[in-house]
Amino acid sequence: MSRKLKISRTRYQLQQLRKLLTQIFRSKRGAFGIVILIIAAIIALGAPVIAPYDPVNDKDLAGHFCAPEWYPIIFGGDYSKNVELISDPLIDTPKILQYWQGSPSGSVQVLWVNFTGYNKDLEGELYDKPGCILLNLTDPSDKNLTAVFTLSFNYNYSAPPKRFRLSLYYLSKAVEQSPVNVTVKLYQPNGKSLVILDSRMLSARIDKTSKQWTLLSVDSQAERSWVETYLGSNVQTPARFMFPTKGQYKIQVEIDFTPNAHLQPGRVMFLIDNFRIKLYGSVFGLLGTDQEGRDVFSQLIWGSRLSLLVGVLCAVLSVVLGLLFGLLAGYIGGITDEVIMRVTDVLLTIPGLPLLIVLMAVLGASLYNLIILIGFLGWMGFARTVRSMVLSLKERPFVEAARASGGGTGYILVKHIIPNVMTLVYVSLATSVPSAILSEAALSFLGLYDPSVMTWGRMLHDVETSPVGARMWWWAVPPGLGIALVSLAFILIGYALDEILNPKLRERR
């Protein structure tokens, strides 16, 4: 019999829930809020599929502060897109050999070998997809010990790239006896050549056997000393100086070994892997990039997940605490009521945002600390509301009857009091989420955000602190609009619930 009663009670609760949802959808406010919330939930749950990049860790996807790809189509203007000049930068196949040439006499052989390994020594293990370039010194006594990489390409965009970067990782063996010089040249359409790296000018010849793969790079966004050394002290925009017009360009990388007649052939080896040459564009993706070249669209999508998570968890925590303290204060009364209410009064008099700022600065800016603090500092008003309702309910005849029948405090609270205050719980949950989202956005806007995650508030902080963020409306508007719409959705649902569950506000039909 008891099992049948439980099943019947469960069915009744499901029917009531379905009835409540139906009533919410019949309300214009509630239906609009539910639709917005469903769209936001789909975006949040589908973030790994919708967003193509990691919002925090995928940096330098394009130039910094890029516009969206649709911007020049609608508003006009010059632009450039990303260009990856080497199609197989990881050198998984021998295709890259078409750009390499050893010395004419064969004293430097250029080979593709099925060997690679990041942070591995020269005798590292083999991998499923190995591959790297090997420069083998077969005749150390030859005067011409040079291997050359040459790549010609057409640059077809009306604006110069925002950044040029050439990078490779090398592993060397026995170069102490035959030091290596690396020279990188850029040939422009007008025939002018620019030396953009020469290890001899930097007194940085490669003359040591390496145990780990070492990075060698040329970057137009590097420190000012590189620009002055290779391009001149008057050059303010290196990428524009290097790529002034459309046309045919050529990049040449020369690897020069020092001759040594006493060196045994085949002993000196120079391996190259992860060879990339990239031109970073000025437009990228649906919403451009931020100050570190990260995809703003991915930040917006992932930010919806984190903002909703923070809002819902904070609201649940604050409502549960408010319900617990309100029940205890209202039903037990006496010294318990006095202590809880005085603590509530003290917390209500303390300004919430300054207290959150101080606590976040002391405890550390992490997502979990943020959720706990906002939840623990948001229960006081709801606890007072629950207390006032419990004071009325505990004097009702059905509670007196349950007490006379031998029902204990726990039984009466769970079976009679809590079901009658659940209407307040539903409404408070819906209306507490927007304040939690706004609190998180305010703290993140002030710089108290978890550096490992991306939220809408952190996006607004980045906009505010960047030198050009105010002009990039496609970066500033979406997170603010997202906060406004999600907050509006929960507020509309809260109003709808209040109209449905509160007899004084219920419309006559």
LINSUL-V466412 format. One line per field, one symbol per residue. phi: phi as a letter, one per 20 degrees, with the letter a starting at -180 (. if undefined). psi: psi as a letter, one per 40 degrees, with the letter a starting at -180 (. if undefined). A space follows every 50 residues. Layout:
phi->???
psi->???
This chain:
phi->.ffffffffffffffffffffffffffffffffffffffffffffegfef efcffdeedlfbfflfeffefffedmofbbdfcefdfcfelfcfgfffed befgenfcedcecebarfldffdffecfceqaedddeecfeffddcdcdc cdbeddefdfffacbdbbdccdcmfgebgdddccccdefenfddedabff felcfeccfdecfdecbcbfdffffffffddofeedcgffffcfbfqedb dcddddeefbfeefgneeccdcblecccdeeecamecmcefdmeffffff ffffffffffffffffffffffffffffffefmmffffffffffffffee gffgfffffffeeoecffffffffffdcefffffffgfffgfffefffff ffffenfeffffffecffgedffffgffffeefgfffffffffffenedf fecccfffffffffeefcffeeffeefgffffffffffffffffffffff eegfdffed
psi->ddddddddddddddddddddddddddhddddddddddddddddddedddd heiheddgifdaiifiiideddddeaiiiiiihhdhdgdefeiededdei haideeehihihighihhfiidfiiiidgihihhhhhdgeeidgghhhhh hiihheidiiidihhhiihihihfedegihhhhhihhideeiihhehhdd deffihfihheihhhhihheeaiddddddddieehdgdddddgdiiahih hhhhhhihiheehhiedhihihifhhhhhhieihadeaiaeefihddddd ddddddddddddddddddddddddddddddddaaddddddddddddddeh hddddddddddddigiddddddddddeeeddddddddddddddeeidddd ddddeehidddddddddddeedddddddddeddddddddddddddeegih eeihidddddddddeideddegdedddddddddddddddddddddddddd ehddehih.
